Amino acid sequence: MLTEQAAIELQKDLRKQLIINDQLPTDLKLIAGVDVEYDKETDLIAGAIAVLDFHTLEVKAVATHVMQVTFPYIPGLFSFREMPVLLEAWKKLALHPELIVCDGHGLAHPRRFGLACHLGIVLDLPTLGCGKTRLFGDYEPVAEARGSISPLLAEDNREQLGNVLRTQAGINPVFVSPGHKISIPTATDIVLKMAHEYRLPETTRKADHYGREAMLAYKNNYSSSI
């Protein structure tokens, strides 16, 4: 297992490969959400990938995997905790997406290398992060109307890392940042499109659902086999 310092150095090294401009298909067809579910009673972790039709939001493919956590809880290094289970789920996926939405952060990270960046580099795919809470960066209050944004700026050099986006009027905003091969404006537009009815994008909602189902099924099967 990597040490904490080795993981930080790897983040810094991989960050050099990031592309923060749009390299998406002109006619995007398949978009995926990825999410990780932690079991509160054990060290089990479930990873889920849900592939949706970009235009209809119909679920086209799902893959999940459950395993023991292999990396400790260290702030800023969540990707090393969550990547293994997501990559195992990826191996099972019958239909691969053209863009991945991560339940987490991309550039909006102290070292500009959150889960969305890490996954994008490893899979060589466009990725973006959509976090429920702020991890890093400052922003001004966001207007209440749906679609309102406030730039998310780095605390150290005021670089724009993403946008704080109001996906539903009067509901808490989300934190959008590029992962790989996508720009801040495009990432923001896609999250708003995916969050047509709820605060979180449909990609995240579906992946969360299948992740919880996978964890429950795994634990039920384990209990019945004892």
C-alpha positions, -999 to +999 in steps of 0.1 A: +000+000+000+012+035-007+023+057+021+006+090+026+036+109+012+039+086-018+002+091-026+006+129-024+036+127-047+017+105-071-011+131-072+014+159-080+029+137-108-004+127-124-017+162-122+007+172-149-013+151-174-046+169-168-064+185-197-088+212-187-104+219-221-133+202-239-124+169-256-159+155-257-177+139-286-197+165-306-228+143-301-226+130-266-247+099-262-236+081-230-229+096-196-221+078-164-224+085-127-200+069-102-206+067-065-191+049-035-211+035-006-195+029+028-209+004+053-212+019+087-207-014+105-178-029+087-148-019+064-168-028+033-171-004+004-193-006-026-186+011-059-213+017-085-213+029-121-246+038-139-245+046-176-273+067-188-285+079-222-274+116-222-306+128-238-333+106-222-316+097-189-326+061-194-303+037-176-284+017-202-259-003-181-249-008-144-219-024-128-211-027-091-184-042-069-181-047-031-148-052-013-129-042+018-114-007+020-077-009+011-066+027+020-070+046+052-092+077+057-069+106+049-084+140+039-073+150+004-066+114-006-101+100-010-094+089-045-069+063-033-097+049-011-124+049-037-106+042-070-099+005-064-136-004-060-146+018-089-120+003-112-133-032-103-168-021-111-155-006-144-141-041-154-177-055-152-193-027-172-207-039-205-212-004-220-186+023-216-196+060-213-181+090-231-182+112-199-182+104-162-198+125-134-181+118-100-198+123-067-169+143-054-144+169-067-120+174-096-098+205-096-116+218-065-090+201-043-060+214-023-036+198-048-060+202-078-064+165-080-096+151-066-113+118-075-126+131-109-091+140-120-076+107-108-103+086-125-102+106-157-064+102-160-065+064-153-094+057-177-083+084-202-119+097-203-136+131-198-147+134-162-161+160-139-167+163-102-200+174-086-197+176-048-224+181-023-202+201+000-172+224-004-138+208-001-115+236-011-120+272-025-139+304-017-170+318-033-195+346-030-232+338-022-251+322-051-284+338-063-315+317-055-326+311-091-320+277-108-288+280-129-272+307-109-235+303-104-206+318-083-170+311-093-152+288-069-117+303-064-086+288-049-078+300-015-041+304-023-039+320-057-075+329-066-074+306-097-109+295-107-113+258-099-150+254-108-184+269-101-209+268-072-241+260-091-277+263-079-294+234-096-328+240-080-343+273-069-339+278-032-320+246-026-284+243-015-260+246-045-235+219-056-198+223-063-188+216-099-152+212-111-135+197-141-118+163-138-101+157-171-108+167-208-136+191-199-138+228-192-155+246-163-183+260-184-191+227-201-190+208-168-213+233-152-238+231-182-238+193-181-245+191-143-274+216-147-289+195-175-285+163-155-301+179-124-334+188-142-356+177-113-335+173-082-305+190-065-281+163-076-275+152-112-295+121-122-261+103-129-252+106-092-287+097-080-287+065-100-252+054-091-260+061-054-291+039-057-272+010-072-244+013-048-267+010-018-285-020-034-251-037-040-240-032-004-273-045+009-273-076-014-237-084-005-243-082+033-275-102+030-257-129+010-229-130+035-253-133+064-272-161+048-240-180+041-229-181+077 
